[in-house]
């Protein structure tokens, strides 16, 4: 935690937690990003740090809670993952409860597609509505946190190509 040591508290374990859809970015963008952050001595948490035998959801919740910054990388299939959406809910809860910094990155998606659940995000929710038809509150919550997160000032990958 060398980079953010002065702002750290006793509960902070990581500088940055990265929320992402693995199939979209793990072997490309994410590997380059984490390599550069670690080179700058930023302690980054991605799910490759899970210990064998860990309960996935509780280990991820602890990592989110223990991170100073949450970097949310919205990619084309992010919303098709229930895990990503659950992480996003937890991230936004931490933002509201403890002031965690949340930085959205729009990787090859338009922020308005995320905000308004259009294109691949609309397709993902059409599928989720069938799968979770008995849990409309969870669907409503996922839609809400997507909009809230996409409304935050962030970065668009088209600005870096």
C-alpha positions as CSV (number, residue, x, y, z in Angstrom):
1,X,0.0,0.0,0.0
2,X,2.9,2.3,-0.5
3,X,1.1,4.6,-2.9
4,X,-1.9,5.4,-0.6
5,X,-0.3,4.8,2.8
6,X,-1.0,8.2,4.2
7,X,-4.7,7.9,3.7
8,X,-5.0,4.3,4.9
9,X,-6.8,3.2,7.9
10,X,-6.6,-0.1,9.9
11,X,-9.2,-1.8,7.7
12,X,-7.6,-1.0,4.4
13,X,-5.8,-4.0,3.0
14,X,-5.6,-3.1,-0.7
15,X,-5.2,0.1,-2.6
16,X,-7.5,-0.9,-5.5
17,X,-10.1,-3.6,-6.0
18,X,-10.9,-4.3,-9.7
19,X,-14.3,-5.4,-10.7
20,X,-14.4,-6.9,-14.2
21,X,-15.9,-9.5,-16.5
22,X,-13.1,-12.0,-16.9
23,X,-14.0,-13.3,-20.3
24,X,-14.0,-9.8,-21.8
25,X,-10.7,-8.5,-20.5
26,X,-8.7,-10.9,-18.3
27,X,-5.9,-11.9,-20.7
28,X,-5.6,-8.5,-22.5
29,X,-6.5,-5.1,-20.9
30,X,-6.6,-6.4,-17.3
31,X,-3.2,-8.0,-17.4
32,X,-1.6,-4.9,-18.8
33,X,-3.4,-2.7,-16.3
34,X,-2.5,-4.8,-13.2
35,X,1.1,-5.1,-14.4
36,X,1.5,-1.3,-14.6
37,X,-0.3,-0.6,-11.3
38,X,1.8,-3.2,-9.5
39,X,5.0,-1.8,-11.1
40,X,4.0,1.6,-9.5
41,X,3.6,-0.4,-6.2
42,X,-0.2,-0.1,-6.1
43,X,-1.5,-3.1,-4.2
44,X,-4.2,-4.4,-6.6
45,X,-6.8,-7.0,-5.7
46,X,-8.2,-9.1,-8.6
47,X,-9.9,-12.5,-8.1
48,X,-6.6,-14.3,-8.8
49,X,-5.7,-13.6,-5.2
50,X,-8.5,-15.9,-3.9
51,X,-7.1,-18.7,-1.8
52,X,-8.2,-22.2,-2.7
53,X,-11.1,-23.2,-0.4
54,X,-12.2,-19.6,0.2
55,X,-15.9,-18.8,0.1
56,X,-15.9,-16.7,-3.1
57,X,-18.6,-14.2,-2.1
58,X,-17.3,-13.6,1.4
59,X,-13.7,-13.3,0.2
60,X,-14.7,-10.8,-2.5
61,X,-16.9,-8.8,-0.1
62,X,-13.9,-8.6,2.4
63,X,-11.6,-7.5,-0.5
64,X,-14.1,-4.8,-1.6
65,X,-14.6,-3.6,2.0
66,X,-10.8,-3.6,2.5
67,X,-10.0,-1.5,-0.6
68,X,-9.5,2.2,-0.7
69,X,-10.5,2.4,-4.4
70,X,-12.9,0.3,-6.5
71,X,-12.1,0.3,-10.2
72,X,-15.1,-0.9,-12.1
73,X,-14.3,-1.9,-15.7
74,X,-17.5,-2.0,-17.7
75,X,-17.1,-4.1,-20.8
76,X,-19.7,-5.5,-23.2
77,X,-20.6,-8.5,-21.1
78,X,-20.2,-7.1,-17.6
79,X,-23.9,-7.1,-16.9
80,X,-24.3,-10.7,-18.1
81,X,-22.5,-11.8,-14.9
82,X,-24.5,-12.1,-11.7
83,X,-21.2,-12.0,-9.8
84,X,-20.2,-8.7,-11.4
85,X,-23.5,-7.2,-10.5
86,X,-23.4,-8.4,-6.9
87,X,-19.8,-7.0,-6.7
88,X,-21.1,-3.7,-8.0
89,X,-23.9,-3.6,-5.4
90,X,-21.3,-4.2,-2.6
91,X,-19.0,-1.5,-4.1
92,X,-21.7,1.1,-4.1
93,X,-22.7,0.2,-0.6
94,X,-19.1,0.8,0.5
95,X,-19.0,4.1,-1.4
96,X,-22.1,5.2,0.5
97,X,-21.1,3.8,3.9
98,X,-17.4,4.6,4.0
99,X,-16.7,7.0,1.2
100,X,-14.8,4.4,-0.9
101,X,-13.6,6.0,-4.2
102,X,-15.3,4.4,-7.2
103,X,-13.8,4.9,-10.7
104,X,-15.7,3.5,-13.6
105,X,-13.8,2.6,-16.8
106,X,-15.9,2.1,-19.9
107,X,-13.9,-0.5,-21.9
108,X,-15.3,-0.6,-25.5
109,X,-18.8,0.3,-24.3
110,X,-20.5,3.7,-24.3
111,X,-21.3,5.0,-20.8
112,X,-24.9,5.7,-21.9
113,X,-25.3,2.0,-22.8
114,X,-24.4,1.1,-19.2
115,X,-26.5,4.0,-17.7
116,X,-29.6,3.2,-19.7
117,X,-29.0,-0.6,-20.1
118,X,-28.9,-0.5,-23.9
119,X,-27.3,-2.8,-26.5
120,X,-25.5,-5.7,-24.8
121,X,-26.7,-4.4,-21.4
122,X,-30.3,-4.6,-22.6
123,X,-29.6,-8.2,-23.9
124,X,-28.1,-9.2,-20.5
125,X,-31.1,-7.8,-18.6
126,X,-33.5,-9.6,-20.9
127,X,-31.8,-12.8,-20.0
128,X,-31.5,-11.9,-16.3
129,X,-35.2,-11.1,-16.2
130,X,-36.0,-14.6,-17.3
131,X,-33.6,-16.2,-14.9
132,X,-34.5,-14.1,-11.9
133,X,-38.2,-13.4,-12.7
134,X,-39.1,-14.2,-9.0
135,X,-36.7,-11.7,-7.7
136,X,-37.6,-8.3,-9.3
137,X,-36.1,-6.4,-6.3
138,X,-32.6,-7.7,-7.1
139,X,-33.0,-6.9,-10.8
140,X,-34.2,-3.4,-9.9
141,X,-31.3,-2.9,-7.5
142,X,-28.8,-4.1,-10.2
143,X,-30.3,-1.6,-12.7
144,X,-30.1,1.1,-10.2
145,X,-26.4,0.5,-9.3
146,X,-25.4,0.3,-12.9
147,X,-27.0,3.7,-13.5
148,X,-25.5,5.3,-10.3
149,X,-22.0,4.0,-11.2
150,X,-22.2,5.0,-14.8
151,X,-23.2,8.5,-13.7
152,X,-19.9,8.9,-11.8
153,X,-17.0,10.6,-13.6
154,X,-14.9,8.0,-15.2
155,X,-12.7,7.0,-18.1
156,X,-13.7,5.9,-21.6
157,X,-11.4,3.6,-23.5
158,X,-12.0,5.5,-26.7
159,X,-10.0,8.3,-25.2
160,X,-6.9,6.1,-25.0
161,X,-6.8,4.4,-28.4
